Amino acid sequence: MSTAKFRLMIRAYLGTVAALVIAGVFLVSAAGKIRNPGAYRGFRTSVTDLTGLPPGPARLTAPAVIGAELLVVALVAIRSVTAPILALLLLTAFTVVLGRARTRATDRPCNCFFASTSPVGTRHVVRNIVLMLVGAAALALRTMPLAPGGWAMAALAAGPLVAVVVYWDTLADLFTPMAA
């Protein structure tokens, strides 16, 4: 195998891993919000609290966010170039909302993945910036399609990375000094 072909193959694997991380994160995020009526109400309340939208528009925004997250998953599944673009747009909007909430020093939780009691903080903004970098990598490293075995290997690599993102708060708590 030539060096050029090897580099192209590595780019394809890395781009596919990045796309699968984005899809996995958005899938867990959407599923966590719709898994039961209480989770959905908590997310809808978060939309109102974090965006400052009145309850009426928040009722429309919450399902639109979930629908957009599921659309990203579907677009990754069909290898559409629009998947990482839509993911980047969503992540940018989410990051702006979280950043604004952070500067207002709100004590409201994000409920980004599932019910949370952790108030929005810098860790949420950092998580989203990391996801934006992953989305950019998914877009930049799009090359040739992988064989089914390549997809399986990429999925195995993406799984633990999705778990790190989903449990970001818990992991951050492990490295945060406890108050005396």
QUIQUISUL-V789932 format. One line per field, one symbol per residue. ss: DSSP state (H for helix, E for strand, L for the rest). psi: psi as a letter, one per 20 degrees, with the letter a starting at -180 (. if undefined). burial: I if it has 24 or more other ideal C-beta (glycine too) atoms within 12 Angstrom, else O. A space follows every 10 residues. Layout:
ss->???
psi->???
burial->???
This chain:
ss->LLHHHHHHHH HHHHHHHHHH HHHHHHHHHH HHHHLLHHHH HHHHHHHHHH HLLLHHHHHH HHHHHHHHHH HHHHHHHLLL LHHHHHHHHH HHHHHHHHHH HHHLLLLLEL LLLLLLLLEL LHHHHHHHHH HHHHHHHHHH LLLLLLLHHH HHHHHHHHHH HHHHHHLHHH HHHHLLLLLL
psi->pqgghghggg gggghggghh ggggghgggg hhhjhrhggg ggghghgggh hjqqhghhhh gghgggghgh gggghghjkp iighggghgg hggghgghgg hghilqjqrg khhrpqipqp ahhhggghgg hhhgghghgh jpdqqqrhhh ggghhhhhgh hgggghkggg hhhhjppqq.
burial->OOOOOOOOIO OIIIIIIIII IIIIIIIIII OIIIOOOOII OIIIIIIIII IOOOOOOIOO IIOOIIOIII IIIOIIOOIO OOIIIIIIOI IOIIIOIIIO IIOOOIOIII IIIIOIOIOI IOIIIOIIII IIIIIIIIIO IIIOOIOOOO IOOIIOIIOO IIOOIIIIIO OOOOOOOOOO
